[in-house]
Amino acid sequence: GNLFCSNTDRNSKVKISTNSPPIPGKFQVIPTIGKAITTFFNFIALLWEDDDLPLSYSFGYKDIGNNLDIIIREKSEINNDEILLPKGNMPLYQQIVFVQIFDFYDANNTKNIDINVEPIVIPTTSSNRLNEINEMNIVLNNINLTNVNNVSPGELKKTRQLITAVTSS
């Protein structure tokens, strides 16, 4: 907006600009139905706009029981990620997931999507489910807490997501 000041001798103009949050674009999660701890949900933020680049994105879900926003992926300039989630809320296992978009000055906007994250069920005859859990267990066992530098970033990301999903279920 403009601010006008005047007195009998002079006129002055001052233009004041404010920073606005990024203009909403799209937020997609694929798939929209999956299983807790084992389904990787692809979070994608597209077509967000702002003059103050670069944009950064964080992803998470809402912990309804504790009224908290749980950040799964911290702010990054990468606009997508694969995320493991805990089971959703009854009766349909609804999970509210979100993207937060930040401009260079941290003005931000948030968009939510409802998806369904069903609890994991491990029948004794399901070797695929057991294999998935065994793979995650191998990742956890491969992390030597005294030498985290040898662990790949992908393994650390999967481990952090798994711990968050398991402890939230």
Salt bridges, closest charged atoms under 4 A:
ASP69 OD1 - LYS62 NZ 2.84
GLU74 OE2 - ARG160 NH2 3.50
ASP81 OD2 - ARG73 NH1 3.51
ASP81 OD1 - LYS157 NZ 2.47
ASP106 OD1 - LYS75 NZ 2.52
GLU118 OE1 - LYS35 NZ 2.99
GLU132 OE1 - ARG129 NH1 3.10
